[in-house]
């Protein structure tokens, strides 16, 4: 129930954040194009405080998934899930650190919507 609520809230939040963004394509409810992920003086693009908060919330959730996996009773797919969660956490963290926030926000929207 928690994960479903989390993904529903994050998907709603990302749609609200990205609705007017120039890098959100029309297929995702925007009016722009993904080529704008690489413009505006990339990699020194400004990140809004709300986008930063959204991204840090996503990073925190992915890190908590790794911690919960390590604390729970081990299931037969433990190593596969550990690999999955570590790779996902690494991707989200590095996309934030390297300022791939525009592209990363689109990926978080798509993956969040499919997990609801």
VMD Tcl script that builds the backbone (N, CA, C; Angstrom):
set m [mol new atoms 348]
animate dup $m
set s [atomselect $m all]
$s set {name element resname resid chain x y z} {
  {N N UNK 1 A 0.830 -1.184 0.000}
  {CA C UNK 1 A 0.000 0.000 0.000}
  {C C UNK 1 A 0.881 1.256 0.000}
  {N N UNK 2 A 1.982 1.218 0.793}
  {CA C UNK 2 A 2.849 2.394 0.854}
  {C C UNK 2 A 3.484 2.687 -0.497}
  {N N UNK 3 A 4.004 1.646 -1.148}
  {CA C UNK 3 A 4.676 1.867 -2.426}
  {C C UNK 3 A 3.707 2.392 -3.477}
  {N N UNK 4 A 2.500 1.872 -3.491}
  {CA C UNK 4 A 1.494 2.359 -4.444}
  {C C UNK 4 A 1.176 3.828 -4.176}
  {N N UNK 5 A 1.029 4.186 -2.913}
  {CA C UNK 5 A 0.767 5.589 -2.552}
  {C C UNK 5 A 1.950 6.477 -2.909}
  {N N UNK 6 A 3.167 5.981 -2.649}
  {CA C UNK 6 A 4.366 6.748 -2.977}
  {C C UNK 6 A 4.435 7.016 -4.478}
  {N N UNK 7 A 4.297 5.969 -5.284}
  {CA C UNK 7 A 4.409 6.139 -6.732}
  {C C UNK 7 A 3.282 7.002 -7.296}
  {N N UNK 8 A 2.091 6.880 -6.745}
  {CA C UNK 8 A 0.985 7.734 -7.196}
  {C C UNK 8 A 1.263 9.200 -6.871}
  {N N UNK 9 A 1.762 9.454 -5.661}
  {CA C UNK 9 A 2.074 10.835 -5.269}
  {C C UNK 9 A 3.226 11.397 -6.090}
  {N N UNK 10 A 4.274 10.602 -6.305}
  {CA C UNK 10 A 5.423 11.087 -7.076}
  {C C UNK 10 A 5.063 11.304 -8.543}
  {N N UNK 11 A 4.207 10.440 -9.087}
  {CA C UNK 11 A 3.779 10.635 -10.474}
  {C C UNK 11 A 2.956 11.901 -10.600}
  {N N UNK 12 A 2.059 12.135 -9.665}
  {CA C UNK 12 A 1.256 13.358 -9.688}
  {C C UNK 12 A 2.153 14.583 -9.535}
  {N N UNK 13 A 3.095 14.519 -8.640}
  {CA C UNK 13 A 4.028 15.625 -8.415}
  {C C UNK 13 A 4.864 15.887 -9.669}
  {N N UNK 14 A 5.362 14.831 -10.296}
  {CA C UNK 14 A 6.196 15.037 -11.488}
  {C C UNK 14 A 5.383 15.586 -12.657}
  {N N UNK 15 A 4.151 15.163 -12.804}
  {CA C UNK 15 A 3.307 15.713 -13.868}
  {C C UNK 15 A 3.082 17.201 -13.626}
  {N N UNK 16 A 2.825 17.575 -12.377}
  {CA C UNK 16 A 2.629 18.986 -12.049}
  {C C UNK 16 A 3.900 19.797 -12.289}
  {N N UNK 17 A 5.054 19.223 -11.955}
  {CA C UNK 17 A 6.333 19.915 -12.149}
  {C C UNK 17 A 6.685 20.082 -13.621}
  {N N UNK 18 A 6.434 19.043 -14.395}
  {CA C UNK 18 A 6.908 19.019 -15.772}
  {C C UNK 18 A 5.904 19.533 -16.795}
  {N N UNK 19 A 4.706 19.853 -16.368}
  {CA C UNK 19 A 3.657 20.257 -17.306}
  {C C UNK 19 A 4.086 21.438 -18.185}
  {N N UNK 20 A 4.695 22.436 -17.636}
  {CA C UNK 20 A 5.064 23.606 -18.422}
  {C C UNK 20 A 6.525 23.656 -18.830}
  {N N UNK 21 A 7.265 22.589 -18.565}
  {CA C UNK 21 A 8.706 22.588 -18.852}
  {C C UNK 21 A 8.958 22.449 -20.355}
  {N N UNK 22 A 9.979 23.157 -20.825}
  {CA C UNK 22 A 10.306 23.143 -22.255}
  {C C UNK 22 A 10.823 21.789 -22.714}
  {N N UNK 23 A 11.341 20.973 -21.804}
  {CA C UNK 23 A 11.913 19.685 -22.180}
  {C C UNK 23 A 10.919 18.533 -22.075}
  {N N UNK 24 A 9.675 18.812 -21.697}
  {CA C UNK 24 A 8.656 17.766 -21.603}
  {C C UNK 24 A 7.951 17.624 -22.945}
  {N N UNK 25 A 8.038 16.457 -23.584}
  {CA C UNK 25 A 7.396 16.272 -24.889}
  {C C UNK 25 A 5.880 16.222 -24.778}
  {N N UNK 26 A 5.219 16.432 -25.895}
  {CA C UNK 26 A 3.750 16.480 -25.887}
  {C C UNK 26 A 3.152 15.154 -25.440}
  {N N UNK 27 A 3.830 14.042 -25.685}
  {CA C UNK 27 A 3.309 12.729 -25.297}
  {C C UNK 27 A 3.209 12.577 -23.776}
  {N N UNK 28 A 3.972 13.375 -23.052}
  {CA C UNK 28 A 3.931 13.331 -21.590}
  {C C UNK 28 A 3.180 14.517 -20.997}
  {N N UNK 29 A 2.440 15.210 -21.821}
  {CA C UNK 29 A 1.622 16.313 -21.340}
  {C C UNK 29 A 2.263 17.678 -21.449}
  {N N UNK 30 A 3.436 17.753 -22.064}
  {CA C UNK 30 A 4.120 19.035 -22.219}
  {C C UNK 30 A 3.924 19.590 -23.618}
  {N N UNK 31 A 4.659 20.623 -23.907}
  {CA C UNK 31 A 4.571 21.225 -25.235}
  {C C UNK 31 A 5.954 21.406 -25.849}
  {N N UNK 32 A 6.958 20.781 -25.258}
  {CA C UNK 32 A 8.327 20.973 -25.719}
  {C C UNK 32 A 8.883 19.737 -26.404}
  {N N UNK 33 A 10.194 19.602 -26.286}
  {CA C UNK 33 A 10.900 18.494 -26.904}
  {C C UNK 33 A 12.068 18.088 -26.007}
  {N N UNK 34 A 12.447 16.831 -26.082}
  {CA C UNK 34 A 13.543 16.357 -25.242}
  {C C UNK 34 A 14.885 16.955 -25.652}
  {N N UNK 35 A 14.966 17.555 -26.823}
  {CA C UNK 35 A 16.244 18.182 -27.195}
  {C C UNK 35 A 16.589 19.340 -26.260}
  {N N UNK 36 A 15.593 19.888 -25.574}
  {CA C UNK 36 A 15.847 20.972 -24.623}
  {C C UNK 36 A 16.471 20.466 -23.315}
  {N N UNK 37 A 16.620 19.147 -23.186}
  {CA C UNK 37 A 17.368 18.608 -22.040}
  {C C UNK 37 A 18.838 18.993 -22.151}
  {N N UNK 38 A 19.289 19.297 -23.363}
  {CA C UNK 38 A 20.711 19.530 -23.609}
  {C C UNK 38 A 21.018 20.979 -23.951}
  {N N UNK 39 A 20.058 21.869 -23.827}
  {CA C UNK 39 A 20.282 23.284 -24.143}
  {C C UNK 39 A 20.379 24.107 -22.867}
  {N N UNK 40 A 20.322 25.388 -22.994}
  {CA C UNK 40 A 20.370 26.311 -21.851}
  {C C UNK 40 A 21.650 26.149 -21.040}
  {N N UNK 41 A 22.777 26.142 -21.745}
  {CA C UNK 41 A 24.090 26.110 -21.113}
  {C C UNK 41 A 24.336 24.816 -20.330}
  {N N UNK 42 A 23.924 23.694 -20.921}
  {CA C UNK 42 A 24.184 22.408 -20.273}
  {C C UNK 42 A 25.682 22.247 -20.081}
  {N N UNK 43 A 26.192 21.796 -19.000}
  {CA C UNK 43 A 25.612 21.156 -17.825}
  {C C UNK 43 A 25.340 22.112 -16.671}
  {N N UNK 44 A 25.330 23.399 -16.946}
  {CA C UNK 44 A 25.129 24.379 -15.873}
  {C C UNK 44 A 23.703 24.919 -15.869}
  {N N UNK 45 A 22.746 24.053 -16.137}
  {CA C UNK 45 A 21.340 24.456 -16.151}
  {C C UNK 45 A 20.855 24.680 -14.719}
  {N N UNK 46 A 20.068 25.706 -14.525}
  {CA C UNK 46 A 19.527 25.922 -13.177}
  {C C UNK 46 A 18.472 24.860 -12.832}
  {N N UNK 47 A 18.440 24.484 -11.574}
  {CA C UNK 47 A 17.455 23.524 -11.078}
  {C C UNK 47 A 16.595 24.253 -10.062}
  {N N UNK 48 A 15.291 24.253 -10.297}
  {CA C UNK 48 A 14.386 24.957 -9.384}
  {C C UNK 48 A 14.374 24.268 -8.018}
  {N N UNK 49 A 14.068 25.019 -6.965}
  {CA C UNK 49 A 14.008 24.407 -5.623}
  {C C UNK 49 A 12.992 23.263 -5.537}
  {N N UNK 50 A 11.868 23.400 -6.234}
  {CA C UNK 50 A 10.862 22.332 -6.189}
  {C C UNK 50 A 11.360 21.077 -6.921}
  {N N UNK 51 A 12.073 21.263 -8.031}
  {CA C UNK 51 A 12.639 20.117 -8.748}
  {C C UNK 51 A 13.721 19.448 -7.902}
  {N N UNK 52 A 14.512 20.246 -7.208}
  {CA C UNK 52 A 15.539 19.701 -6.320}
  {C C UNK 52 A 14.893 18.869 -5.203}
  {N N UNK 53 A 13.809 19.377 -4.628}
  {CA C UNK 53 A 13.121 18.655 -3.566}
  {C C UNK 53 A 12.517 17.351 -4.106}
  {N N UNK 54 A 11.935 17.406 -5.296}
  {CA C UNK 54 A 11.386 16.201 -5.931}
  {C C UNK 54 A 12.472 15.160 -6.138}
  {N N UNK 55 A 13.598 15.599 -6.663}
  {CA C UNK 55 A 14.698 14.686 -6.964}
  {C C UNK 55 A 15.285 14.085 -5.689}
  {N N UNK 56 A 15.477 14.902 -4.662}
  {CA C UNK 56 A 16.023 14.391 -3.405}
  {C C UNK 56 A 15.057 13.433 -2.716}
  {N N UNK 57 A 13.759 13.653 -2.885}
  {CA C UNK 57 A 12.774 12.708 -2.365}
  {C C UNK 57 A 12.902 11.370 -3.071}
  {N N UNK 58 A 13.082 11.398 -4.390}
  {CA C UNK 58 A 13.256 10.160 -5.154}
  {C C UNK 58 A 14.544 9.437 -4.745}
  {N N UNK 59 A 15.618 10.195 -4.538}
  {CA C UNK 59 A 16.882 9.592 -4.104}
  {C C UNK 59 A 16.704 8.936 -2.738}
  {N N UNK 60 A 16.037 9.637 -1.823}
  {CA C UNK 60 A 15.800 9.076 -0.493}
  {C C UNK 60 A 14.990 7.800 -0.540}
  {N N UNK 61 A 13.981 7.753 -1.384}
  {CA C UNK 61 A 13.160 6.548 -1.492}
  {C C UNK 61 A 13.987 5.380 -2.033}
  {N N UNK 62 A 14.777 5.643 -3.074}
  {CA C UNK 62 A 15.580 4.566 -3.648}
  {C C UNK 62 A 16.620 4.050 -2.654}
  {N N UNK 63 A 17.200 4.947 -1.872}
  {CA C UNK 63 A 18.167 4.518 -0.846}
  {C C UNK 63 A 17.455 3.715 0.252}
  {N N UNK 64 A 16.247 4.113 0.600}
  {CA C UNK 64 A 15.509 3.375 1.631}
  {C C UNK 64 A 15.129 1.979 1.148}
  {N N UNK 65 A 14.928 1.819 -0.147}
  {CA C UNK 65 A 14.641 0.497 -0.690}
  {C C UNK 65 A 15.828 -0.446 -0.485}
  {N N UNK 66 A 17.041 0.066 -0.664}
  {CA C UNK 66 A 18.242 -0.740 -0.420}
  {C C UNK 66 A 18.313 -1.112 1.061}
  {N N UNK 67 A 18.098 -0.141 1.938}
  {CA C UNK 67 A 18.160 -0.403 3.380}
  {C C UNK 67 A 17.103 -1.421 3.807}
  {N N UNK 68 A 15.896 -1.274 3.303}
  {CA C UNK 68 A 14.827 -2.203 3.678}
  {C C UNK 68 A 15.120 -3.615 3.189}
  {N N UNK 69 A 15.706 -3.719 2.013}
  {CA C UNK 69 A 16.056 -5.031 1.489}
  {C C UNK 69 A 17.082 -5.719 2.389}
  {N N UNK 70 A 18.017 -4.943 2.897}
  {CA C UNK 70 A 19.049 -5.503 3.771}
  {C C UNK 70 A 18.512 -5.862 5.158}
  {N N UNK 71 A 17.450 -5.191 5.590}
  {CA C UNK 71 A 16.892 -5.430 6.923}
  {C C UNK 71 A 15.824 -6.513 6.950}
  {N N UNK 72 A 15.176 -6.760 5.824}
  {CA C UNK 72 A 14.097 -7.745 5.785}
  {C C UNK 72 A 14.650 -9.166 5.753}
  {N N UNK 73 A 13.749 -10.117 5.945}
  {CA C UNK 73 A 14.094 -11.532 5.792}
  {C C UNK 73 A 14.467 -11.754 4.328}
  {N N UNK 74 A 15.538 -12.486 4.106}
  {CA C UNK 74 A 16.019 -12.694 2.734}
  {C C UNK 74 A 15.121 -13.649 1.965}
  {N N UNK 75 A 14.745 -13.196 0.775}
  {CA C UNK 75 A 13.933 -14.003 -0.134}
  {C C UNK 75 A 14.853 -14.650 -1.163}
  {N N UNK 76 A 14.342 -15.605 -1.932}
  {CA C UNK 76 A 15.188 -16.267 -2.925}
  {C C UNK 76 A 15.775 -15.324 -3.981}
  {N N UNK 77 A 15.094 -14.226 -4.244}
  {CA C UNK 77 A 15.582 -13.270 -5.253}
  {C C UNK 77 A 16.360 -12.107 -4.625}
  {N N UNK 78 A 16.937 -12.335 -3.457}
  {CA C UNK 78 A 17.626 -11.264 -2.733}
  {C C UNK 78 A 18.707 -10.600 -3.567}
  {N N UNK 79 A 19.587 -11.387 -4.189}
  {CA C UNK 79 A 20.723 -10.803 -4.915}
  {C C UNK 79 A 20.269 -10.040 -6.153}
  {N N UNK 80 A 19.257 -10.519 -6.835}
  {CA C UNK 80 A 18.731 -9.810 -8.000}
  {C C UNK 80 A 18.111 -8.472 -7.595}
  {N N UNK 81 A 17.344 -8.507 -6.495}
  {CA C UNK 81 A 16.718 -7.271 -6.033}
  {C C UNK 81 A 17.755 -6.292 -5.493}
  {N N UNK 82 A 18.787 -6.810 -4.819}
  {CA C UNK 82 A 19.854 -5.933 -4.330}
  {C C UNK 82 A 20.555 -5.259 -5.499}
  {N N UNK 83 A 20.873 -6.009 -6.522}
  {CA C UNK 83 A 21.498 -5.434 -7.713}
  {C C UNK 83 A 20.590 -4.377 -8.342}
  {N N UNK 84 A 19.316 -4.699 -8.473}
  {CA C UNK 84 A 18.352 -3.758 -9.054}
  {C C UNK 84 A 18.299 -2.451 -8.260}
  {N N UNK 85 A 18.167 -2.558 -6.944}
  {CA C UNK 85 A 18.031 -1.355 -6.115}
  {C C UNK 85 A 19.325 -0.543 -6.054}
  {N N UNK 86 A 20.460 -1.205 -6.039}
  {CA C UNK 86 A 21.740 -0.485 -6.028}
  {C C UNK 86 A 21.942 0.245 -7.360}
  {N N UNK 87 A 21.641 -0.408 -8.472}
  {CA C UNK 87 A 21.779 0.242 -9.785}
  {C C UNK 87 A 20.804 1.413 -9.911}
  {N N UNK 88 A 19.565 1.223 -9.476}
  {CA C UNK 88 A 18.585 2.308 -9.541}
  {C C UNK 88 A 19.019 3.494 -8.681}
  {N N UNK 89 A 19.482 3.232 -7.468}
  {CA C UNK 89 A 19.952 4.305 -6.588}
  {C C UNK 89 A 21.140 5.029 -7.194}
  {N N UNK 90 A 22.064 4.272 -7.760}
  {CA C UNK 90 A 23.245 4.866 -8.389}
  {C C UNK 90 A 22.854 5.745 -9.572}
  {N N UNK 91 A 21.940 5.265 -10.396}
  {CA C UNK 91 A 21.499 6.052 -11.560}
  {C C UNK 91 A 20.848 7.370 -11.138}
  {N N UNK 92 A 19.961 7.308 -10.151}
  {CA C UNK 92 A 19.280 8.523 -9.708}
  {C C UNK 92 A 20.272 9.484 -9.048}
  {N N UNK 93 A 21.168 8.973 -8.226}
  {CA C UNK 93 A 22.150 9.833 -7.557}
  {C C UNK 93 A 23.093 10.495 -8.559}
  {N N UNK 94 A 23.635 9.712 -9.483}
  {CA C UNK 94 A 24.573 10.288 -10.443}
  {C C UNK 94 A 23.882 11.238 -11.415}
  {N N UNK 95 A 22.630 10.976 -11.766}
  {CA C UNK 95 A 21.947 11.920 -12.653}
  {C C UNK 95 A 21.741 13.261 -11.958}
  {N N UNK 96 A 21.578 13.239 -10.635}
  {CA C UNK 96 A 21.448 14.489 -9.894}
  {C C UNK 96 A 22.803 15.192 -9.790}
  {N N UNK 97 A 23.832 14.439 -9.433}
  {CA C UNK 97 A 25.166 15.015 -9.246}
  {C C UNK 97 A 25.716 15.587 -10.557}
  {N N UNK 98 A 25.472 14.894 -11.666}
  {CA C UNK 98 A 25.983 15.336 -12.966}
  {C C UNK 98 A 25.028 16.288 -13.694}
  {N N UNK 99 A 23.960 16.681 -13.018}
  {CA C UNK 99 A 22.962 17.630 -13.523}
  {C C UNK 99 A 22.240 17.136 -14.777}
  {N N UNK 100 A 21.913 15.854 -14.784}
  {CA C UNK 100 A 21.022 15.307 -15.798}
  {C C UNK 100 A 19.590 15.346 -15.257}
  {N N UNK 101 A 19.259 16.405 -14.560}
  {CA C UNK 101 A 17.981 16.489 -13.862}
  {C C UNK 101 A 16.811 16.558 -14.837}
  {N N UNK 102 A 16.979 17.232 -15.948}
  {CA C UNK 102 A 15.872 17.324 -16.909}
  {C C UNK 102 A 15.530 15.950 -17.465}
  {N N UNK 103 A 16.522 15.249 -17.938}
  {CA C UNK 103 A 16.289 13.913 -18.471}
  {C C UNK 103 A 15.876 12.951 -17.367}
  {N N UNK 104 A 16.508 13.053 -16.222}
  {CA C UNK 104 A 16.180 12.187 -15.099}
  {C C UNK 104 A 14.755 12.376 -14.604}
  {N N UNK 105 A 14.268 13.617 -14.639}
  {CA C UNK 105 A 12.891 13.857 -14.199}
  {C C UNK 105 A 11.889 13.191 -15.139}
  {N N UNK 106 A 12.210 13.150 -16.432}
  {CA C UNK 106 A 11.339 12.449 -17.384}
  {C C UNK 106 A 11.364 10.940 -17.128}
  {N N UNK 107 A 12.538 10.408 -16.830}
  {CA C UNK 107 A 12.660 8.976 -16.530}
  {C C UNK 107 A 11.901 8.642 -15.249}
  {N N UNK 108 A 12.039 9.486 -14.224}
  {CA C UNK 108 A 11.308 9.249 -12.974}
  {C C UNK 108 A 9.801 9.307 -13.197}
  {N N UNK 109 A 9.346 10.202 -14.059}
  {CA C UNK 109 A 7.913 10.271 -14.384}
  {C C UNK 109 A 7.456 8.975 -15.033}
  {N N UNK 110 A 8.188 8.510 -16.037}
  {CA C UNK 110 A 7.785 7.299 -16.749}
  {C C UNK 110 A 7.825 6.069 -15.856}
  {N N UNK 111 A 8.874 5.922 -15.062}
  {CA C UNK 111 A 8.974 4.750 -14.202}
  {C C UNK 111 A 8.004 4.811 -13.034}
  {N N UNK 112 A 7.743 6.008 -12.534}
  {CA C UNK 112 A 6.770 6.148 -11.458}
  {C C UNK 112 A 5.363 5.814 -11.929}
  {N N UNK 113 A 5.027 6.246 -13.128}
  {CA C UNK 113 A 3.688 5.979 -13.666}
  {C C UNK 113 A 3.476 4.491 -13.904}
  {N N UNK 114 A 4.506 3.774 -14.325}
  {CA C UNK 114 A 4.340 2.342 -14.576}
  {C C UNK 114 A 4.325 1.522 -13.290}
  {N N UNK 115 A 4.831 2.079 -12.200}
  {CA C UNK 115 A 4.849 1.349 -10.929}
  {C C UNK 115 A 3.575 1.530 -10.112}
  {N N UNK 116 A 2.736 2.484 -10.496}
  {CA C UNK 116 A 1.483 2.676 -9.771}
  {C C UNK 116 A 0.618 1.479 -10.036}
}
mol reanalyze $m
mol bondsrecalc $m
mol representation Tube
mol addrep $m
